[in-house]
Every structure is written in C-alpha cells, then in structure tokens.
Amino acid sequence: MSPPPGVFDDSNVVQYIETSSGGDHVWLPFTSKKLYTNAFIVSPGPPRKILLGYKKRGFGAHLYNGFGGKVEDGESPGQAALRELKEECGVEARLNHCGTLLFVTTGEPEWAFQIELYRADAYSGTLIESEEMRPEWFSAHDDHPLEIPEIPHPSLRPIPYDSMWPDDVHWLPLLLANRPFVGRADFVNDTPGKYNMLRWWFGVLST
Ligand SMILES: Nc1[nH]c(=O)nc2c1ncn2[C@H]1C[C@H](O)[C@@H](COP(=O)(O)OP(=O)(O)OP(=O)(O)O)O1
C-alpha cells in the first residue's frame, strides 16, 4: 500500500482507500507545496452538530468548507488555524490536529496545496458572518461504515456533501470519528471555477 507522491511515510497507515474517476490517471507533478489550514468545530451533543462556512468569494466560492487559509510567514500551521478561525467566523477554540491532505490541480503545475486539518469540540465567542464565510450548523450524524449510526439532529440539515469539495466525503467522516488520516486528491480544472477529481487516496493512521 504505497501512498501517493508527496504524502508522508506510510508506516502507520492501518487502512486506506485509493481510487480514480476511471482511466489510468497518473499523479500530477508538482515542485513545491503551499501550506494551508482548515478547521472544523464539532459540538458533541447528542445530537452532534458541525459548523461549516459557506464560502462567499475566492477559491471554492459557493461551497461549504471548514474555516482556514494560507499559513503566513513566521506562523506555525496551528497559529494560522486559530487566526483564520477568528477572522472567518469570529470565534476561538482549542484545536486538535487530525489530518494532513495534499491537493493538486491541473493548471497549477508547480504547486500542491498541503492542508493541515483541525477539529475542536467547543468554542468561545460569538459566531459572526465575515466577508469570506457565512457560518452554518449541520447535523453531524454519520452513516459511515466505520461509525456507530447516530440520531440526526432534529432541526439541522445533514452535511451538504453535494455542495462541498468532492473529496470531503471521503475524509470528513474520519475527522468526525477522531481517526487521524492523511491523503491526496488530484483535480482537473477544465472549466473555469469547476474542479473534478481525477485520482485520490486516503489513509487512516494508527493512534
Ligand atoms: N475541503 C477542501 N477540499 C479540497 O479538495 N480542497 C480544498 C479544501 N479546502 C481548501 N481546499 C483547497 C482549495 C484551495 O486550492 C486551497 C486553499 O483554499 P482555502 O479556501 O482554504 O484558502 P483561501 O484561498 O481562502 O486562503 P486565504 O485567502 O488565506 O483565506 O485548498
């Protein structure tokens, strides 16, 4: 089970999925990585709920995502994750690192986006809508095969995977299950603003 190029050592991968959208896609080349963060607040309940943001502008506009962005010079990813969470939805939280993902797309031949993923079970402060993100709670019940089925939240919509980046359905259940993971997804960008997944791999790490 060798992980794709750019994904770190596989020694503690205990389970993985690899697939492609058909055909024989090779992993896309890249020469360097840009570091980003993405943070999710999961309120334990029961019933559990997860905070997502509707992105109003920029890359991934009109999709729901966690809160995050570029790691600035002199910042650690953890510091950047806290800053972005505060900037994008106004709150503070104790974040736990839970995964690392690599995204590569055609049209950006030199760069891969390395995203450090974080999760918090609680937050402080008041949620606000920012220029970039509109926060919204979703039911975090899960019918993932690795999980014990949960009761949906009575008044919230399920996680809107159809309005998220297409790889998220593969790893967000792992984040919800507190299972550390690594992975990579390659995209083709043949229509402006539209990204289709070519090939992907996600591995669950031993704890
Ligand atoms: N959940 C996700 N699934 C995915 O496949 N790609 C994602 C992703 N979240 C972010 N990306 C990609 C999109 C883009 O290529 C890069 C950075 O996206 P972000 O939306 O996090 O950053 P921003 O462009 O908003 O950065 P800032 O301006 O610093 O906030 O990572």
Ligand as a Chemical Component Dictionary entry (heavy atoms), coordinates in Angstrom:
data_LIG
# 
_chem_comp.id                   LIG 
_chem_comp.type                 NON-POLYMER 
_chem_comp.pdbx_formal_charge   0 
_chem_comp.three_letter_code    LIG 
# 
loop_
_chem_comp_atom.comp_id 
_chem_comp_atom.atom_id 
_chem_comp_atom.alt_atom_id 
_chem_comp_atom.type_symbol 
_chem_comp_atom.charge 
_chem_comp_atom.model_Cartn_x 
_chem_comp_atom.model_Cartn_y 
_chem_comp_atom.model_Cartn_z 
_chem_comp_atom.pdbx_ordinal 
LIG N1  N1  N 0 -12.064 20.853 1.899  1  
LIG C1  C1  C 0 -11.273 21.008 0.828  2  
LIG N2  N2  N 0 -11.229 20.061 -0.123 3  
LIG C2  C2  C 0 -10.443 20.231 -1.223 4  
LIG O1  O1  O 0 -10.438 19.340 -2.067 5  
LIG N3  N3  N 0 -9.676  21.315 -1.427 6  
LIG C3  C3  C 0 -9.693  22.244 -0.505 7  
LIG C4  C4  C 0 -10.477 22.145 0.663  8  
LIG N4  N4  N 0 -10.281 23.267 1.407  9  
LIG C5  C5  C 0 -9.408  24.013 0.718  10 
LIG N5  N5  N 0 -9.059  23.397 -0.434 11 
LIG C6  C6  C 0 -8.122  23.900 -1.411 12 
LIG C7  C7  C 0 -8.712  24.996 -2.243 13 
LIG C8  C8  C 0 -7.524  25.828 -2.496 14 
LIG O2  O2  O 0 -6.792  25.173 -3.534 15 
LIG C9  C9  C 0 -6.698  25.736 -1.245 16 
LIG C10 C10 C 0 -6.881  26.825 -0.221 17 
LIG O3  O3  O 0 -8.235  27.069 -0.033 18 
LIG P1  P1  P 0 -8.837  27.930 1.156  19 
LIG O4  O4  O 0 -10.226 28.207 0.767  20 
LIG O5  O5  O 0 -8.611  27.266 2.456  21 
LIG O6  O6  O 0 -7.903  29.180 1.195  22 
LIG P2  P2  P 0 -8.131  30.702 0.771  23 
LIG O7  O7  O 0 -7.909  30.777 -0.706 24 
LIG O8  O8  O 0 -9.437  31.175 1.297  25 
LIG O9  O9  O 0 -6.958  31.340 1.584  26 
LIG P3  P3  P 0 -6.962  32.698 2.424  27 
LIG O10 O10 O 0 -7.192  33.763 1.385  28 
LIG O11 O11 O 0 -5.614  32.708 3.087  29 
LIG O12 O12 O 0 -8.112  32.597 3.420  30 
LIG O13 O13 O 0 -7.047  24.484 -0.712 31 
# 
loop_
_chem_comp_bond.comp_id 
_chem_comp_bond.atom_id_1 
_chem_comp_bond.atom_id_2 
_chem_comp_bond.value_order 
_chem_comp_bond.pdbx_ordinal 
LIG N1  C1  SING 1  
LIG C1  N2  SING 2  
LIG C1  C4  DOUB 3  
LIG N2  C2  SING 4  
LIG C2  O1  DOUB 5  
LIG C2  N3  SING 6  
LIG N3  C3  DOUB 7  
LIG C3  C4  SING 8  
LIG C3  N5  SING 9  
LIG C4  N4  SING 10 
LIG N4  C5  DOUB 11 
LIG C5  N5  SING 12 
LIG N5  C6  SING 13 
LIG C6  C7  SING 14 
LIG C6  O13 SING 15 
LIG C7  C8  SING 16 
LIG C8  O2  SING 17 
LIG C8  C9  SING 18 
LIG C9  C10 SING 19 
LIG C9  O13 SING 20 
LIG C10 O3  SING 21 
LIG O3  P1  SING 22 
LIG P1  O4  DOUB 23 
LIG P1  O5  SING 24 
LIG P1  O6  SING 25 
LIG O6  P2  SING 26 
LIG P2  O7  DOUB 27 
LIG P2  O8  SING 28 
LIG P2  O9  SING 29 
LIG O9  P3  SING 30 
LIG P3  O10 DOUB 31 
LIG P3  O11 SING 32 
LIG P3  O12 SING 33 
# 
